[in-house]
Amino acid sequence: MSYEQIAFAAKYGGTLFFFVFFLCVLVYVFWPGGGKRAKEAAGVLFQDDHPIVEATENEEQS
């Protein structure tokens, strides 16, 4: 295989991969109930509980 063939395959293979990935993300978000999961995931940073920090603090105390 020549450089041109490898570059062509990488360019269009990558484009195809990311296009399919994008379609999968759209299906995941717009699937019935998917919007609710996306909104819940978006709000995780603004919740008052911090389970990772609490677990680390509990490990240090024991």
Residue pairs with C-beta under 8 A, 6 or more apart in sequence:
27 34
28 34
29 35
29 38
